[in-house]
Amino acid sequence: MKYAIIIPARNEKDRIVHTLDSIFSQTIKPTTVVVVDDASRDGTSEVAKKLGAVVVRIERNNDENLSGTPYIAYLINRGLEHVESTDLDYVMISGADCVYPPNYVEEITKRMRQDKVVVASGVARGEVTREYGVRGAGRLIDAKWFRGIGFRYPENYGFEPWLVFRALKDGMKVAVYKDIAFSLLRETKVSPRKAYLWGKAMRALNYFWLYALGRCLLFALKSPKLGLRMLSGYLRKAKKYRDIEDFVPSFQRSIFLRRIEELLGTIF
């Protein structure tokens, strides 16, 4: 089996050591590992090269925090460009702070073949994952199917869930294997900024309005500020994905109605 791993990174010298160590310790070794270095100043490139990764260096002249924005899709795409002509069965996207068990790739790809799944991931320890919530970092993608839709992420808000929705729209299967867990070296926190960007992603993906408002409400119950920021992002204009524009609200409407029926079933 042949697979490549793409890792966008910025000033991750101390963490990427552990990520790459876990990657090169996989029971099935990657064909290539590409670290897309987003103008790091701490020696991330040098560490990655020393450990055996190919480095694609991106230069920029500002220190703006661009996590959660379409810029991350741009970085991943630069890595995908590097492996586009390589004969691959799968592509894996990883963060620079992920540590995987040795059988992570082997076990997930085995199940993907058995279940005829084109996009899948395990779960990050400590995170709650939804049925279709395939993680952006730690996901594996069937390369043949991915090539058929362009072998790139769209450089827009919500590019990670876009891939999941696109697969479902095409009649393909996606999966989250909740018994296969990996670790994060940095705690995942939801900031007001992140909540706002998630709201913009929901607008770009054309979320069913009740589904979107329900998600904002759930966040508001934990933190009114987060809920309001997410709603603010959702109400802002965003470039929509035309290829899944009709599918997403229809799909979410069916899930919403199913959950209502399940709730009523527990009452009556």
C-alpha positions as CSV (number, residue, x, y, z in Angstrom):
1,M,0.0,0.0,0.0
2,K,1.3,3.5,-0.9
3,Y,0.3,6.6,0.9
4,A,1.6,10.2,1.4
5,I,1.2,12.4,4.4
6,I,0.7,16.2,4.2
7,I,1.5,18.3,7.3
8,P,1.1,22.1,7.3
9,A,3.2,23.6,10.1
10,R,4.2,26.9,11.5
11,N,6.8,27.2,14.3
12,E,6.2,23.6,15.4
13,K,9.8,22.5,16.0
14,D,9.2,21.1,19.4
15,R,6.0,19.2,18.5
16,I,6.6,18.0,15.0
17,V,9.5,15.9,16.3
18,H,6.9,13.7,18.0
19,T,4.5,13.8,15.1
20,L,7.1,12.6,12.6
21,D,8.4,10.0,15.0
22,S,4.9,8.5,15.2
23,I,4.5,8.7,11.5
24,F,7.8,7.0,10.6
25,S,7.0,4.3,13.2
26,Q,3.8,3.2,11.4
27,T,3.5,-0.5,10.7
28,I,3.1,0.5,7.1
29,K,5.6,3.2,6.2
30,P,4.5,6.2,4.2
31,T,5.8,6.6,0.6
32,T,6.5,10.2,1.3
33,V,5.9,12.8,4.1
34,V,5.6,16.4,3.0
35,V,5.8,19.2,5.6
36,V,4.5,22.5,4.3
37,D,6.4,25.0,6.4
38,D,4.4,28.2,6.7
39,A,7.3,30.7,7.1
40,S,8.5,29.2,10.4
41,R,11.2,31.0,12.3
42,D,12.1,28.3,14.8
43,G,13.9,25.8,12.7
44,T,10.8,23.6,11.9
45,S,12.1,23.0,8.3
46,E,15.5,21.8,9.5
47,V,14.0,19.5,12.1
48,A,11.6,18.0,9.5
49,K,14.3,17.4,6.9
50,K,16.6,15.8,9.5
51,L,13.8,13.4,10.4
52,G,13.2,12.4,6.8
53,A,10.4,14.6,5.6
54,V,10.3,16.6,2.3
55,V,9.8,20.3,3.1
56,V,7.9,22.8,1.0
57,R,8.7,26.2,2.3
58,I,6.1,29.0,2.0
59,E,7.2,32.6,2.7
60,R,5.0,35.4,4.0
61,N,5.8,38.7,5.6
62,N,3.3,38.8,8.5
63,D,2.6,36.9,11.7
64,E,-1.1,36.9,11.4
65,N,-2.8,33.8,12.9
66,L,-4.5,32.2,9.9
67,S,-5.5,28.9,11.4
68,G,-9.1,28.0,10.5
69,T,-9.1,30.2,7.4
70,P,-8.9,29.2,3.7
71,Y,-5.1,29.8,3.9
72,I,-4.7,26.4,5.6
73,A,-6.3,24.8,2.5
74,Y,-3.8,26.7,0.4
75,L,-0.9,25.2,2.5
76,I,-2.3,21.7,2.2
77,N,-2.8,22.1,-1.6
78,R,0.9,23.0,-1.9
79,G,1.7,19.7,-0.4
80,L,-0.8,17.9,-2.6
81,E,0.8,19.4,-5.6
82,H,4.1,17.9,-4.6
83,V,2.7,14.3,-4.5
84,E,0.1,14.7,-7.3
85,S,2.2,12.7,-9.8
86,T,3.1,9.9,-7.3
87,D,1.3,6.6,-7.5
88,L,-0.7,6.5,-4.3
89,D,-3.6,4.5,-2.7
90,Y,-4.3,7.1,0.0
91,V,-3.4,10.6,1.1
92,M,-3.3,11.5,4.8
93,I,-3.6,15.0,6.3
94,S,-2.1,15.5,9.7
95,G,-1.5,18.4,12.1
96,A,2.0,19.0,13.4
97,D,0.8,18.3,16.9
98,C,-0.6,14.8,16.4
99,V,0.9,11.6,17.7
100,Y,-0.5,8.3,16.2
101,P,-0.3,4.7,17.5
102,P,1.9,2.5,15.3
103,N,-1.1,0.7,13.6
104,Y,-3.1,3.9,13.0
105,V,-2.8,4.0,9.2
106,E,-2.8,0.2,8.7
107,E,-6.0,-0.3,10.7
108,I,-7.9,2.6,9.3
109,T,-7.1,1.8,5.6
110,K,-7.9,-1.9,6.2
111,R,-11.4,-0.8,7.4
112,M,-11.8,1.7,4.6
113,R,-11.2,-1.1,2.1
114,Q,-13.6,-3.5,4.0
115,D,-16.3,-0.8,4.4
116,K,-15.8,0.8,0.9
117,V,-15.1,4.2,2.6
118,V,-13.3,7.1,0.8
119,V,-12.7,9.5,3.7
120,A,-12.1,8.3,7.3
121,S,-10.3,9.1,10.5
122,G,-9.9,8.0,14.1
123,V,-10.6,10.2,17.0
124,A,-8.5,12.6,19.1
125,R,-8.5,11.6,22.7
126,G,-10.7,13.9,24.8
127,E,-12.8,15.1,21.9
128,V,-16.5,14.4,21.2
129,T,-17.0,13.3,17.6
130,R,-20.2,13.3,15.6
131,E,-21.3,10.5,13.2
132,Y,-20.0,12.3,10.1
133,G,-17.4,14.4,11.9
134,V,-14.3,13.0,10.1
135,R,-11.4,15.0,11.6
136,G,-9.4,17.3,9.4
137,A,-6.1,16.2,11.0
138,G,-5.7,12.4,11.1
139,R,-8.0,11.8,8.1
140,L,-7.1,9.4,5.2
141,I,-8.5,9.9,1.7
142,D,-8.9,7.4,-1.1
143,A,-6.4,8.8,-3.6
144,K,-8.3,7.5,-6.7
145,W,-11.6,9.1,-5.7
146,F,-9.8,12.3,-4.6
147,R,-8.1,12.6,-8.0
148,G,-11.5,12.3,-9.6
149,I,-12.7,15.5,-7.9
150,G,-9.4,17.5,-8.5
151,F,-7.0,16.3,-5.8
152,R,-7.3,19.7,-4.0
153,Y,-9.1,21.3,-1.2
154,P,-11.2,24.3,-2.2
155,E,-9.6,27.4,-0.7
156,N,-12.7,28.5,1.1
157,Y,-14.2,28.4,4.6
158,G,-15.3,24.9,5.6
159,F,-12.9,23.1,3.3
160,E,-12.6,20.1,5.6
161,P,-16.3,19.3,6.0
162,W,-16.7,20.1,2.3
163,L,-14.8,16.9,1.4
164,V,-17.1,14.8,3.7
165,F,-20.2,16.3,2.1
166,R,-18.8,15.9,-1.4
167,A,-18.2,12.2,-0.7
168,L,-21.7,11.8,0.6
169,K,-23.2,13.7,-2.3
170,D,-21.3,11.4,-4.7
171,G,-22.9,8.4,-3.0
172,M,-19.7,7.4,-1.2
173,K,-19.1,6.4,2.4
174,V,-17.3,8.2,5.1
175,A,-16.4,6.9,8.6
176,V,-15.2,7.9,12.0
177,Y,-13.6,4.9,13.7
178,K,-14.1,5.8,17.4
179,D,-12.1,2.9,18.7
180,I,-8.9,4.1,17.0
181,A,-7.5,7.1,18.9
182,F,-4.5,9.4,18.6
183,S,-3.2,12.1,20.9
184,L,-2.8,15.8,20.5
185,L,0.2,17.6,21.9
186,R,-1.9,20.8,22.2
187,E,-5.3,21.1,23.9
188,T,-8.1,21.9,21.5
189,K,-9.8,25.0,22.6
190,V,-12.8,26.9,21.1
191,S,-12.1,30.6,21.1
192,P,-14.5,33.3,20.0
193,R,-12.4,33.7,16.8
194,K,-12.7,29.9,16.1
195,A,-16.5,30.0,16.7
196,Y,-16.8,32.9,14.3
197,L,-14.9,31.1,11.6
198,W,-17.0,27.9,12.1
199,G,-20.1,30.1,11.6
200,K,-18.7,31.4,8.3
201,A,-18.0,27.9,7.3
202,M,-21.6,26.9,8.0
203,R,-22.7,29.8,5.7
204,A,-20.3,28.7,2.9
205,L,-21.5,25.1,3.2
206,N,-25.1,26.3,3.1
207,Y,-26.2,24.6,6.3
208,F,-29.9,24.0,6.9
209,W,-30.9,27.0,8.9
210,L,-32.4,25.1,11.8
211,Y,-29.4,22.9,12.0
212,A,-27.1,25.9,12.0
213,L,-29.1,27.7,14.7
214,G,-29.2,24.6,16.8
215,R,-25.5,24.4,16.7
216,C,-25.2,28.0,17.7
217,L,-27.6,27.4,20.6
218,L,-25.6,24.4,21.8
219,F,-22.5,26.6,21.9
220,A,-24.4,29.4,23.6
221,L,-25.5,27.0,26.4
222,K,-21.8,26.5,27.2
223,S,-20.7,30.0,26.5
224,P,-23.1,32.8,25.4
225,K,-20.1,34.6,23.8
226,L,-19.2,31.6,21.7
227,G,-22.7,31.1,20.6
228,L,-23.1,34.7,19.5
229,R,-19.8,34.7,17.7
230,M,-20.8,31.6,15.8
231,L,-24.1,33.1,14.9
232,S,-22.4,36.3,13.8
233,G,-20.1,34.3,11.5
234,Y,-23.1,32.4,10.1
235,L,-25.0,35.6,9.3
236,R,-22.0,37.1,7.4
237,K,-21.7,36.7,3.6
238,A,-19.5,33.8,2.4
239,K,-18.7,32.3,-1.0
240,K,-20.9,29.1,-1.3
241,Y,-19.9,25.7,-2.5
242,R,-22.0,25.3,-5.6
243,D,-21.3,21.6,-6.0
244,I,-23.0,20.7,-2.7
245,E,-25.3,23.8,-2.3
246,D,-28.5,21.7,-2.5
247,F,-27.2,18.5,-1.0
248,V,-26.1,19.9,2.4
249,P,-29.4,21.4,3.6
250,S,-31.3,18.4,2.3
251,F,-29.0,16.0,4.1
252,Q,-29.1,17.9,7.3
253,R,-32.9,18.3,7.2
254,S,-33.2,14.5,7.0
255,I,-30.9,14.1,10.0
256,F,-32.8,16.8,11.9
257,L,-36.1,15.1,11.3
258,R,-34.7,11.7,12.3
259,R,-33.5,13.1,15.6
260,I,-36.9,14.7,16.3
261,E,-38.6,11.3,15.6
262,E,-36.1,9.6,17.9
263,L,-36.8,12.2,20.6
264,L,-40.5,11.8,20.3
265,G,-40.1,8.0,20.4
266,T,-38.5,8.3,23.8
267,I,-41.4,10.4,25.1
268,F,-44.4,8.5,23.7
